[in-house]
Amino acid sequence: MTATFVNWAGDQTCVPRIRHAPRSIDELSEVINESVDMGLTVRMVGSGHSFSEAVLTDGALISLGRMNDIKGIDAHGHVTVGAGITLHDLSLALDLHGRALENLGDIDAQSLAGATATGTHGTGVRFRNLSAGIVSLKLMTATGEVVEISEASDLDAWRAARVGLGAVGAVFEMTMRTVPAFRLIARDGPMPLRDVIASMDDLADANAHFEFYMFPNSNIAQTRVNNPTDAPPQPRSKTTAWLNDVFFENSMFGVTRRLGRAVPSAIPAINRFSARVWGKSKRVERSYEVFSAVRRVRFTEMEYAVPRECATEAITAVKAIADRADLRINFPIEVRFVAADDALLSPAHGRDTCYIAVHAFQKMPWEIYFRAVEEALGELGGRPHWGKRHHLDASTLRTRYPRFDDFLAVRDRLDPSRVFANPYISRVLGA
């Protein structure tokens, strides 16, 4: 099977020589062996929600979307699943067993393998990114060998493969930690941006999950706090949910973004209007229903991780860039907080982290904006989210990651012939 691959945003495409969606380990082995015999490189692809060039290839592109079954939950609450399962489907399945993932990002369409391989995260100063929940994983090497990796069996490989960029093998099965299912009380509301910045450390420490959004050309921020609760469910009415999730956050938001694209001079006024009408909301629902939302408005994105102690400086710098009259940015900036972890290429490796995400509406210029933000955050030791746009190469990334060469050593061991590579991997890891 071969066909053009297009990512969710519609701005990353490739035409692989082979596309395959195996249903079993045997089929996965067959397509990898076939690719190697043909002299092709192999890239694994999830749901296509990456904004970077991470999966693009003219070799073999393999989806694990059919290897997505729940294999079991043990007495410790560890769930073993096919790595192609989406975060959405995993959350639904876990809920039936009274379990949940402790944290999620604001989109749950990604595959588990893709989300963990790129360091995907939610928000919460006491929570690490999603890959930190991996207990063990199984991957297939270019020779067809199945390797099971855990902290006990191979510490360096476990720290490498959890955020492995698809460069150490085909991860096809994972065992994840889960927690008892829980509800969250979610409160969204506006605050003056200067007050948010002044109090964000207190807000982050006082709430299980805190984040905020700021519009260019506006002095109003939208805050979001989620906290566990034993209160009974208090879902929004169908009308309120539709108005918020469909009309305001997607339909009207899309219309105003298209208006800004057509009339760039109107963008500052549109941004100020959007910030004012976002409004307040409160609800109590199951965790995964609160964490994630449907995104119908297409965009491209770059996200950088900076040390938490640099958050104020970083946010101030990014806002100043986004406010520039020559850029006309009509998409909000998202700010989140994550605990340090030990995955070798996690953007939060070894340090509590503030993530700052910038976006550009579909078919609008983004490169000048993104490069300016990248330069500003690079001066603070910023590390890029692997699933989103950035321009760094191995020479720079080595200076940002203290154990960069340790990752390369694991890669040399598991993929010495560089079968699981493409131009992006060669750029960010070196030859």
NORCORPE-V910416 format. One record per residue. N is the residue number from 1. RES is the residue in three letters. PSI is psi in whole degrees, -180 to 180 (NA if undefined). OMEGA is omega in radians with two decimals (none if undefined). Layout:
N;RES;PSI;OMEGA
N;RES;PSI;OMEGA
This chain:
1;MET;131;3.06
2;THR;143;3.13
3;ALA;160;3.12
4;THR;134;3.02
5;PHE;134;3.06
6;VAL;131;-3.14
7;ASN;174;-3.09
8;TRP;-41;-3.10
9;ALA;-17;3.13
10;GLY;10;-3.07
11;ASP;8;3.02
12;GLN;121;-3.10
13;THR;156;3.01
14;CYS;162;3.09
15;VAL;92;-3.13
16;PRO;154;3.08
17;ARG;-38;3.14
18;ILE;135;2.92
19;ARG;135;-3.09
20;HIS;148;3.08
21;ALA;81;-3.07
22;PRO;153;3.12
23;ARG;-11;-3.02
24;SER;169;3.08
25;ILE;-39;3.14
26;ASP;-44;3.12
27;GLU;-38;3.10
28;LEU;-44;3.12
29;SER;-42;-3.12
30;GLU;-45;-3.07
31;VAL;-34;3.07
32;ILE;-45;3.11
33;ASN;-43;3.12
34;GLU;-43;-3.13
35;SER;-45;3.13
36;VAL;-42;3.13
37;ASP;-31;3.14
38;MET;-2;-3.14
39;GLY;24;-3.11
40;LEU;149;2.92
41;THR;164;-3.05
42;VAL;130;2.99
43;ARG;141;3.08
44;MET;144;-3.13
45;VAL;141;3.07
46;GLY;-123;-3.09
47;SER;4;3.09
48;GLY;24;-3.10
49;HIS;6;3.09
50;SER;141;3.09
51;PHE;-9;-3.12
52;SER;-178;3.12
53;GLU;20;-2.94
54;ALA;-34;-3.05
55;VAL;-5;-3.00
56;LEU;134;-3.09
57;THR;153;2.93
58;ASP;12;3.10
59;GLY;-121;-3.13
60;ALA;133;3.10
61;LEU;117;-3.01
62;ILE;125;3.06
63;SER;137;3.06
64;LEU;22;-3.10
65;GLY;-23;3.11
66;ARG;-8;3.07
67;MET;74;-2.92
68;ASN;25;-3.04
69;ASP;154;3.01
70;ILE;118;-3.06
71;LYS;-19;3.09
72;GLY;160;3.06
73;ILE;126;-3.07
74;ASP;-177;-3.07
75;ALA;-20;3.11
76;HIS;-1;-3.08
77;GLY;17;3.09
78;HIS;126;-3.12
79;VAL;134;3.08
80;THR;127;-3.01
81;VAL;156;2.91
82;GLY;132;-2.96
83;ALA;-10;3.11
84;GLY;-4;-3.13
85;ILE;144;3.08
86;THR;157;3.10
87;LEU;-35;3.11
88;HIS;-50;-3.11
89;ASP;-35;3.09
90;LEU;-42;3.13
91;SER;-42;3.11
92;LEU;-44;-3.13
93;ALA;-43;3.13
94;LEU;-38;-3.12
95;ASP;-34;3.10
96;LEU;-23;3.12
97;HIS;9;-3.13
98;GLY;28;-3.11
99;ARG;167;3.12
100;ALA;160;2.89
101;LEU;144;-3.02
102;GLU;-22;-3.11
103;ASN;155;3.10
104;LEU;161;3.00
105;GLY;-172;-3.08
106;ASP;4;2.99
107;ILE;134;-3.12
108;ASP;21;3.13
109;ALA;-14;-3.07
110;GLN;155;2.96
111;SER;154;3.11
112;LEU;-43;-3.13
113;ALA;-45;-3.12
114;GLY;-40;-3.11
115;ALA;-45;-3.12
116;THR;-38;-3.10
117;ALA;-25;-3.10
118;THR;3;3.10
119;GLY;29;3.14
120;THR;146;-2.99
121;HIS;167;2.94
122;GLY;-136;3.05
123;THR;151;-3.13
124;GLY;120;-3.01
125;VAL;-14;3.12
126;ARG;8;-3.07
127;PHE;135;3.08
128;ARG;176;-3.12
129;ASN;173;-2.97
130;LEU;-35;-3.08
131;SER;-20;3.13
132;ALA;-15;3.11
133;GLY;0;-3.13
134;ILE;124;3.06
135;VAL;-44;3.08
136;SER;163;3.09
137;LEU;158;3.04
138;LYS;134;3.07
139;LEU;159;3.08
140;MET;131;3.12
141;THR;178;-3.14
142;ALA;-17;3.10
143;THR;0;-3.10
144;GLY;2;3.13
145;GLU;136;3.05
146;VAL;125;-3.12
147;VAL;126;3.04
148;GLU;128;-3.02
149;ILE;132;3.06
150;SER;173;3.11
151;GLU;-37;-3.09
152;ALA;-34;-3.02
153;SER;-35;-3.05
154;ASP;88;-2.97
155;LEU;-48;-3.10
156;ASP;-41;3.13
157;ALA;-37;3.11
158;TRP;-42;3.12
159;ARG;-27;3.11
160;ALA;-47;-2.99
161;ALA;-21;-3.14
162;ARG;-40;2.98
163;VAL;77;-2.93
164;GLY;-3;3.11
165;LEU;15;-3.07
166;GLY;16;-3.01
167;ALA;-3;-3.10
168;VAL;2;3.14
169;GLY;177;-3.13
170;ALA;100;3.13
171;VAL;117;-3.05
172;PHE;-10;3.13
173;GLU;143;3.13
174;MET;148;2.93
175;THR;124;-3.02
176;MET;145;2.96
177;ARG;142;3.02
178;THR;170;3.10
179;VAL;163;3.04
180;PRO;142;3.14
181;ALA;144;-3.09
182;PHE;161;3.07
183;ARG;156;3.08
184;LEU;143;2.91
185;ILE;121;-3.02
186;ALA;128;3.11
187;ARG;122;3.05
188;ASP;142;3.10
189;GLY;157;-3.11
190;PRO;151;3.02
191;MET;151;3.00
192;PRO;135;-3.07
193;LEU;-40;-3.12
194;ARG;-34;3.12
195;ASP;-38;3.10
196;VAL;-48;-3.12
197;ILE;-40;-3.12
198;ALA;-30;-3.03
199;SER;10;-2.98
200;MET;-32;3.08
201;ASP;-43;3.11
202;ASP;-41;3.12
203;LEU;-40;3.14
204;ALA;-40;-3.11
205;ASP;-30;-3.03
206;ALA;-16;-3.08
207;ASN;147;3.12
208;ALA;-42;-3.08
209;HIS;118;-3.14
210;PHE;138;3.03
211;GLU;167;3.04
212;PHE;161;3.14
213;TYR;143;3.06
214;MET;136;3.11
215;PHE;139;2.95
216;PRO;145;3.08
217;ASN;13;3.11
218;SER;147;3.09
219;ASN;17;3.11
220;ILE;133;3.06
221;ALA;153;3.04
222;GLN;117;-3.12
223;THR;153;3.12
224;ARG;119;3.09
225;VAL;133;3.12
226;ASN;130;-3.14
227;ASN;142;3.08
228;PRO;147;-3.12
229;THR;151;3.00
230;ASP;3;3.13
231;ALA;150;3.11
232;PRO;158;3.13
233;PRO;137;3.05
234;GLN;67;-3.12
235;PRO;156;3.04
236;ARG;155;3.03
237;SER;160;3.13
238;LYS;-37;3.14
239;THR;-46;-3.13
240;THR;-44;3.13
241;ALA;-42;3.14
242;TRP;-44;-3.14
243;LEU;-43;-3.08
244;ASN;-53;-2.97
245;ASP;-37;-3.08
246;VAL;-53;-3.03
247;PHE;-60;-3.04
248;PHE;-51;-3.01
249;GLU;-14;3.14
250;ASN;-64;-3.03
251;SER;-59;-3.12
252;MET;-38;3.11
253;PHE;-43;3.11
254;GLY;-41;3.13
255;VAL;-45;-3.12
256;THR;-31;3.06
257;ARG;-41;3.12
258;ARG;-36;3.09
259;LEU;-43;3.11
260;GLY;-37;3.10
261;ARG;-38;-3.13
262;ALA;-34;-3.09
263;VAL;79;-3.06
264;PRO;-31;-3.13
265;SER;-20;-3.13
266;ALA;-7;-3.02
267;ILE;-47;3.13
268;PRO;-43;3.13
269;ALA;-40;3.11
270;ILE;-43;3.13
271;ASN;-44;3.14
272;ARG;-39;3.08
273;PHE;-46;-3.12
274;SER;-42;3.14
275;ALA;-36;-3.10
276;ARG;-36;-3.01
277;VAL;-3;-3.10
278;TRP;-46;2.96
279;GLY;-174;-3.09
280;LYS;155;3.01
281;SER;158;3.10
282;LYS;137;3.09
283;ARG;160;3.02
284;VAL;116;-3.12
285;GLU;173;3.09
286;ARG;149;-2.98
287;SER;-49;-3.04
288;TYR;-24;3.08
289;GLU;-29;3.13
290;VAL;-44;-3.04
291;PHE;-44;-2.92
292;SER;152;-3.13
293;ALA;160;3.09
294;VAL;132;3.11
295;ARG;110;3.14
296;ARG;-19;3.12
297;VAL;121;-3.03
298;ARG;146;-3.10
299;PHE;171;2.93
300;THR;161;-2.93
301;GLU;148;2.92
302;MET;139;3.14
303;GLU;134;3.14
304;TYR;145;3.11
305;ALA;123;3.11
306;VAL;157;3.07
307;PRO;140;-3.07
308;ARG;-35;-3.11
309;GLU;-13;3.10
310;CYS;7;-2.98
311;ALA;-48;-3.09
312;THR;-47;3.13
313;GLU;-42;-3.10
314;ALA;-46;-3.11
315;ILE;-43;3.13
316;THR;-41;3.14
317;ALA;-43;-3.12
318;VAL;-42;3.13
319;LYS;-40;3.13
320;ALA;-39;3.10
321;ILE;-46;-3.10
322;ALA;-26;-3.14
323;ASP;-7;-3.06
324;ARG;134;-3.08
325;ALA;-28;-3.09
326;ASP;-11;-3.06
327;LEU;-38;3.12
328;ARG;65;-3.12
329;ILE;126;-3.06
330;ASN;34;3.10
331;PHE;142;-3.11
332;PRO;161;3.08
333;ILE;135;-3.08
334;GLU;136;-3.13
335;VAL;127;-3.13
336;ARG;167;-3.05
337;PHE;138;-3.05
338;VAL;147;3.10
339;ALA;157;3.10
340;ALA;152;3.01
341;ASP;-178;-3.03
342;ASP;8;3.05
343;ALA;135;-2.93
344;LEU;-37;3.14
345;LEU;20;3.01
346;SER;133;3.06
347;PRO;-19;3.08
348;ALA;17;-3.11
349;HIS;120;2.97
350;GLY;6;-3.11
351;ARG;139;2.98
352;ASP;141;-2.80
353;THR;143;2.91
354;CYS;124;3.08
355;TYR;134;3.09
356;ILE;121;-3.08
357;ALA;130;3.07
358;VAL;150;-3.00
359;HIS;158;2.99
360;ALA;132;3.13
361;PHE;148;-3.10
362;GLN;132;3.09
363;LYS;16;3.04
364;MET;153;-3.13
365;PRO;142;-3.14
366;TRP;-22;-2.91
367;GLU;-43;3.14
368;ILE;-45;3.11
369;TYR;-52;-3.08
370;PHE;-41;-3.13
371;ARG;-37;3.11
372;ALA;-43;3.10
373;VAL;-43;-3.13
374;GLU;-42;3.13
375;GLU;-44;-3.12
376;ALA;-43;-3.10
377;LEU;-25;3.05
378;GLY;-33;3.11
379;GLU;-16;3.10
380;LEU;14;-3.13
381;GLY;24;-3.09
382;GLY;144;3.09
383;ARG;134;-3.08
384;PRO;146;2.92
385;HIS;129;-3.01
386;TRP;-21;-3.13
387;GLY;8;-3.07
388;LYS;168;-3.01
389;ARG;141;2.93
390;HIS;171;-3.03
391;HIS;12;-3.03
392;LEU;157;3.06
393;ASP;-179;-3.01
394;ALA;-34;-3.09
395;SER;-37;3.10
396;THR;-43;-3.10
397;LEU;-33;3.11
398;ARG;-33;3.14
399;THR;-17;-3.10
400;ARG;-20;-3.08
401;TYR;113;-3.07
402;PRO;-21;-3.12
403;ARG;32;3.12
404;PHE;-47;-3.10
405;ASP;-26;3.05
406;ASP;-37;3.05
407;PHE;-45;-3.13
408;LEU;-34;3.12
409;ALA;-39;3.08
410;VAL;-41;3.11
411;ARG;-42;3.10
412;ASP;-35;-3.11
413;ARG;-42;-3.02
414;LEU;-28;3.13
415;ASP;64;-3.07
416;PRO;-26;-3.11
417;SER;3;3.07
418;ARG;41;3.08
419;VAL;-39;-3.07
420;PHE;61;-3.05
421;ALA;166;3.00
422;ASN;179;-3.12
423;PRO;-36;3.13
424;TYR;-48;3.14
425;ILE;-40;3.10
426;SER;-36;3.13
427;ARG;-45;-3.01
428;VAL;-23;-3.14
429;LEU;-16;-3.03
430;GLY;175;-3.04
431;ALA;NA;none
